[in-house]
Amino acid sequence: MPIPDDVTGDEIDQDVRQELQSLPKGLAEDVARNLVMVAKLIDEDPEGAYGYSRVALRLASRVAAVREAAGFAAYANQKYSEALAEFRAARRMTGSVELWPVMADCERGLGRPEKTLDMAGAPEVHKLDKAGQVEMRLVAAGARRDMGQVDAAIVTLQSPELASHSVQPWTARLRYAYADALLAAEREDEAREWFAKAVEADKDGSTDASDRLAELDGVEFVDAFNGDEGDQGDEAEPDHEAEPVRESEPQSVRESEPESVRDARSARTVESGEDPAVRPAAEAVEPIDSIESVESVESVEDAVVVERDDD
């Protein structure tokens, strides 16, 4: 696959550039250019990004940044087994736990929510920064919903970060996930309140909270340009009759997560003047423990914390 001439490889993040210094100069440049293409295409053309990631992987499979980029490209294409293998390889090379939440979400994608919850209670969670722990909370709540434990998912999302009036990069997605879980539990009034709070925090439109809120309010959108094609007369008036928009399907936690995954990926691939939304340096928050399956959970105190099996 050809790489545009204006992609030089110099766009690569400084940390990644340092990792590539272990390679011969010409090879390092080729790998860097492919990694830049992965970052540029992964949102709009995941398959294309995946192709470039495979090229980089063939050229430099012993570079952690390459394995991580390959993992994100596979993840974006729902190749969860492959993504998990690449993330594990990157983690072995670096010793970092920052990929722990997305690794846990890969377990969800593979249909193993129990493993995801086990990871949510692992010691590695203590080592995550606040953004990483919020991400882990979102993934764990998604696993609960995969298992049909909506009330437990609601409890999992209840946290100081959810209650805080401070708006952080993860705030909109956390409030959205909480609202969606409340709606799944048929707590519509509360869901509406939290969708509204998600809208307040969602300045860049990373969620469809405004659409979900409009649905709950019974708002119908009209297509003012939908004329009557069957009427060909010169004096025919265009038909402006309103048509309701199809109801949008609720987003799963995993469907709302790629925004943070994008930021995590960009922080490791292409230089940016903005702080990544997933891993900013911040004070730690309380770790997530696995919550035993319950029929109905009204508060965090009602949840039963399960001790993790060391085996």
N, C-alpha and C positions, 0 to 999 in steps of 0.2 A: 504494500500500500504506500503510495507516494506521500511524502510529507511536504506541505507548502514551503516554499523558499523562505518566507518571512518567519518561519519557526526556526530559531537558531539553537535553542537549548539553553540560552542564557536566561530564559524566563523561569528556570527551575529555582526552587527554594534553596537557600544557602546551605541548609543542613543536608539536603539531598545531594547538592553539588559536592559537598565534602565527602559523602559516602562514595560518590562516583570517582573520587580521586585515586581510588585503589585500582582503577582500570586504566589501560593505555588511553592516551588522549583522544585518538580518533574514535575508539569504542565508546568512551565516556560521552562524547558528543552525540553519537548515534542513540545511545540509551536515553540521554537527556531529552532529545527531540521527540522520541517516542513517548516518554512520560508526559511531556507537555501536551501531546495530542490526546493522551488518555484523559487528562484533566479538562481539556477543551471540549471533548465530545461526550463525556460520560453522561451528561444530563439530556442532551438533545439527540444523541446517537449512541446509545449504550453498546450496540453491536460493533460499531466502528471503534469505539474506545477499547472494547475487549480485544479486537484484532491487534491494535497497537500494543496493548499490554502483553500479548503473547509474544510479539517480536522482542520487546524489552526483556521478557523473561528468558527467551532463548539466548539473548546476548549476555545477560548478567543475572543469573539466577541466585548468585550468592550475595547479592546486595539487598539489604532489608527493605529499602524504599521501593525497590522493584517488586518484591514479593507482596508488599502492602498494596501497591497500585494494582497489581494483578488481582489481589483479593477484592478490592473495591469494584473493579471492572466486572469480575465474575458475579459479585453480589448484585450489581445493577442489572445483570441479566438473569437473575434468579437462579444462578448456578451455585446453590448454597453449599454443597459438599466441596466443590472446588474452592470457593471463597474461604471456607473454614480452614481448609488445608493450607492455603496461602497465608492467612492471618496467623495460624499457629506457627508457621515457619518464620514469619517476621518477628513474632513474639520471642521465639527461641533465640533469634539473632540479636535482639535488642534488650531482652529482659524486661521490656515495658509492659504495663497492664492497660495501656490506653485503648487497645482494641478489644478489651474484654466485653463491653456491651454489644458491639456488632458481632462478635463471635457468638454471644448468647443468642442474638437474634437469628443467626444462621441456624442454630439448633431449632428454633421455632420454624424456620422455613423448611427444615427437614422433617417436621412433624414430631419433634421431641420436646414439647413444652416442659415436661418434667425435668429434663436436663437443663433447660433455661432457668428454671426456678432453683435448681441446685447451684448453678453458677451465680445466681442473685444472692445466695447466702454464703458464698465463698469468701475466704480472707482477701482475695484480690480486690474485692469491692472497697475494702477499707483504704486501699492505696489510690483509688481514683480521686480526681479533683471533684469539686461540686458539680460541674457540668457533666462529668462522667457518671456520677452517682445518680443524677437526675435522669440521664439517658438509660441507666440500668433499671431505674424505677419504671420508666415507660415500657421497656422491653418485658420486664417481669409482669406488669399489668396486662400486656398483650398476651403473654403466656397463660395467665389466669383466664382470660376471655377465650382463648383457644380451647381451654378445658371446660368451658361453660360455667366458670365461677365468676360471674359478673360482680357479685357483692364483694368478693375478695379482691377483685381488680380495683374497685372503687377505694377500698381501704389502702391498697398498695400505693395509690396515687396521692392519698392524703399525706401532706408533708408541710414543713415550714415554707418550702419554696412555692407550694401551691397557694398557701394563705398569704404570702408576702405581697405587699402592694408595689414592691420594686419590680420593674420590668427588666428581665434579663433575656439573653438570646433564646433561651429555652422556654420562656414563660408562656408564649402563645400556644406552643405544642402541648405543654403540660396541661394547661387549662382546657384545650380542645379535647385531649384524651379523656380528661375527667368528665367533661360534658357528654362526650359520646358514650362513656360507660354509664353515666346516670340515665341517659336516654334508653340504653339497652335494658336498664333495670326498671323502665317505665316510670321514672321519676322526672316527668317532663318539665315541670315548673323549675326544678333545680337545674335541669339540663339547659333550659333557656337562659337562666341567669349566668351559667358558666360559659355558654357559647358567646354571650354578650361580652363577658370579661375577656374571652379569647380574642374577640374582634378588637377590643381596646388595645391589646398588647401586640396584635399582628400588624405591624406597620408596613411590612414588605410583602404581605399576601402569601405567606408560606402555608397557610391552611385555607380551607373553604368555609371557615367559621361563619362568615357573613351570609353565605348561601344557606347554611344549615339553620341559622337564626331566622332568616326570611321564611324558610319552610315552616318552622314552628309557629311563626306569626301568621301563616296562611297567605303570604304574599305571592301573587302570580305575576310572572314577567310576560310582557307582550312583545311580539315581533311586528314592528310598525311597517316593515317592508315586505310582508307576506301578502302579495297581491293575488287576485284570482286569475290564474293563468288560462282558465277556460273561457273567460269573457274577452273576446277580441274586438268588440265594437269600439268605434272612435270615441263614443261618449261614455264608455265603460268607466266606472269609478273603481279604483283599487280597493280591495277588501282589506281593511285594517282590523279585522276581528281579532281579538286577543286570543292567544293560545297559551295554555300553561306549560311551563317547562317541566320536563320529566323529573320526577323525584330523584335526587342524587342518592347513591348508595352510601351508607356510612363508611368512613375511612377506617381501616384497621390501623393499629398502632404502627405496624411495619410500613404501611403506605404513607404515614405522616412522618416517618423517621428520616427519609433520604435527605431532607434539608440539613440536618445535623451531620449526616454522613458526608454530604457534599463539603461542608465546611472543614470537617476533619481531613478529608482527602486533599482539599486545596491547601491546607496548612502544610502538608507534606510534599506537595508537588509543584505548585506555582506560587511565586511570591505575591503577597497581598498586603495592602496597607491597613486592612481591617483585622480585628481580632477574630480568630476562628470561633464559631458558636459552640463547638463541642468541648474544647479543652482549654478554656481560659484559666489562668492561675487564679484560684479562689480558695476560700476557706472550705474545709471539709464539712460535709453534712452527715447526718446519721446514716449508717449503712443499711442496706435492705436485707432483711432476713426472709426466708421462705415462709409463706403463710399457709397453714394447713387448710385444705378444702373445707368450705363451710357452706351451709345452705343459705344463711342470711347473716350478714355482718353489718352492724350499725355504726361501729367506731373502731379505731385502731386497737383500743383496749380489748375488744371482743375477739380479736384475731388470735389464734393460737400459733405461736412461733415454734417451728419444728427444728430440732437440733440437726445439723448437717452430719451425715454419715461420713466419717473420715476416709472410708474405703472408696 
